[in-house]
């Protein structure tokens, strides 16, 4: 329980308070509360379709909640003008699920892109900076390759180098382990951990990989049906007796999250003429 | 829903679309100056929209000119005024056919390429990634492409006109034996500055319309394979209709 005490004793870096968000008539969040502590690895978990990626988009100010408040570095994201929002985004890195590298430029230029756009660094200094970031993700040798020549795991590492090139204070990871082989998974896992420990980057991971998250997260939120159903450190979640948490942590196919999508009566449907 | 209500709904949705496109145009124009300050990006886009369309523009210009030569010669010969072939072709090309056909070809070649490129960037999260890196995609992606198309169009039109007149000359002078001196002197005497001005203004307006439609459709494409395909189709169809409508308005204004 020490972790919880720590979370509540410091002002959170990201504070999601009573957020309601709906797309049309479909409610995604109905009173969501999440707090991300400085310097920690916070994981947001939950079954597919619970709006984990939507939460990241809300935090980045790409979409605005219908009600509730999201503050990042103490600023209300929903109330920021475009210029202020862009200033805030320079302090936050986001790793996309598919990497989202710019396909028209090389790995080197991709990593250099944010720096070229926001700072006027002499080319030799920029070159050193980019090579250092590529070295950190183990891809210095791939600097001249094009994104189409990279494997999925490599593309994600390049995207990670690009996300840290501006030395952000927070890094948001959108499903960092999806579709990776065990080796690449291990590499990304180690990178997330080392960036958090060595550069003291506060990390928010959105994922449904229980094992990986359990290995590195300081604090985990479990989302279901638009609200947080449980939170705590991985050990606490594993011991949580509630049916939803148990189903998710053990990967049971049926439970509170049903195996079947809601449908009419099976027999009646088969027998109807 | 009654017929009048449906019509009202259609008018309303069209007005909303026009408003959205106008707002997008203002946003793009607002980023035009920053885009101009990055000549490398702009030159790349002029190359993409202009130089890469050169072959099709030149080829079509040549054939359009040659057809004009054949049809014009046949028509003018009935009145015994074959020597005016150069004048007829040059005025037709400079004032009308050059700008319109170039714009239609541009929409099919460069417009579709622009729409699908930007649409694919949307579908693969590249535009969102830029926004998340605090880089405005309208400034970095849209504005240079829009300006590139806008600048390339009059240049392509001029080339289309020149090659077209050359094509007519091939038929009139080389095939039909109109004296070279007669052909060129009549042509040079008949074409006035206001004819050129009409052509240039038309090509600028068409350049703006075609480039705007292409970048708008690409930027707001549904981020799916089908959405990008639809955006590309809409680019060609909307551009073609707009070019022909605008052509009528401009021609009426110039006469």
Boltz contact constraints between the chains, C-beta under 6 A:
constraints:
  - contact:
      token1: [A, 60]
      token2: [B, 132]
      max_distance: 6.0
  - contact:
      token1: [A, 86]
      token2: [B, 134]
      max_distance: 6.0
  - contact:
      token1: [A, 89]
      token2: [B, 134]
      max_distance: 6.0
  - contact:
      token1: [A, 90]
      token2: [B, 134]
      max_distance: 6.0
  - contact:
      token1: [A, 94]
      token2: [B, 132]
      max_distance: 6.0
  - contact:
      token1: [A, 96]
      token2: [B, 125]
      max_distance: 6.0
  - contact:
      token1: [A, 100]
      token2: [B, 125]
      max_distance: 6.0
  - contact:
      token1: [A, 100]
      token2: [B, 126]
      max_distance: 6.0
  - contact:
      token1: [A, 100]
      token2: [B, 129]
      max_distance: 6.0
  - contact:
      token1: [A, 102]
      token2: [B, 126]
      max_distance: 6.0
  - contact:
      token1: [A, 114]
      token2: [B, 133]
      max_distance: 6.0
  - contact:
      token1: [A, 117]
      token2: [B, 135]
      max_distance: 6.0
